[in-house]
């Protein structure tokens, strides 16, 4: 049984995770990494100032890399012959391609991962991808085929897989070569969810909020939302991983505490983290508040602490990561809009229907921001919303997308912006973004 994992950050050995006989974990930075001028921590919760960090911190970090889906964890546990409650054992099996720059590699795999030999890539045809997407729709745990060498892990409850895109081809990488794109097929739970998320990401970008590029692609009779990974960059030296961690990981919290009403971080904790670590705290705080406003308008109820992240660069430079996993609950009859709640409180209120100008003013005060500026900024979002929605609807239809949810979302977003305008008491003459 594996008792040690080597932690790599962008292909550099930075430390090791150790598991003792009782199952307790510890993480130790290698001294040659800690003393480098451009070194950065595995997690803000495990600073370089301390060589070793105990079980609570590294266990929470590892769980944060794994899917938030018991069925997937159970299937992986069966496949890899480990307990589904054993984060170390699961990461030992799938940790060679994770969110951010980190790879967790078993010692016997280190040479294959870092050696000079070109790692294996399984190149896929369109039919291959269609077959994999079809399998994933049926079995959420089918992230990889049984014969694949390369394994990967991503947090979240949705079914997904990840591939490398290189020279016009899609492939399954292994070793030091990272995946570049995330594929999300329709889940069956929420009709049109792929188009929904794509629409919402486009909305975010239209307001100049950082969000990854996405598109809806068809492979034979299967479709998927394809998202370009923002934690991967192409350089003259090839593909590189960019480190990131979600807010729960940064605060050393288990992913079970991702919702504020379950003891997780609220807006105040996120803003305090950004003010403490961000290299551009004012811009990142403003972007975060904008994202709260966007989720309020679109009724994005899943914007919890694991759906926000920070990027960690050389020398420990920290920035708020692009927004991801944006989606609206408005089109779904199973979710009562009168009862729908945001993942983080706005001025003491969770329910979307209870949030208006007073709650935004209260939140601004709690975050030590100017009330008038915050409300004016949100008002500008609301005023501009119908125009942005109309333009994105046209673009999606022009791209050949035909799912009925596109028109449904456009109408519901427009209606919702009218409601928000009334709640904010925004005059129609207010300037737009």
DANOR-V981737 format. One record per helix or strand of 3 or more residues. SS is the DSSP state (H for helix, E for strand). FROM is the first residue (numbers start at 0). TO is the last residue. If there is no record, write none. Layout:
SS,FROM,TO ; SS,FROM,TO
This chain:
E,3,8 ; E,11,18 ; E,24,28 ; H,30,33 ; H,54,62 ; H,69,79 ; H,86,93 ; E,101,105 ; H,106,113 ; E,121,123 ; H,125,137 ; E,160,165 ; E,168,171 ; E,180,184 ; H,192,205 ; E,213,218 ; E,221,227 ; E,231,234 ; E,237,240 ; E,242,245 ; H,246,249 ; H,254,256 ; H,259,261 ; H,266,276 ; H,280,297 ; H,304,306 ; E,308,311 ; H,313,315 ; E,317,319 ; E,340,345 ; E,348,350 ; H,351,353 ; H,356,365 ; H,370,397 ; H,404,423
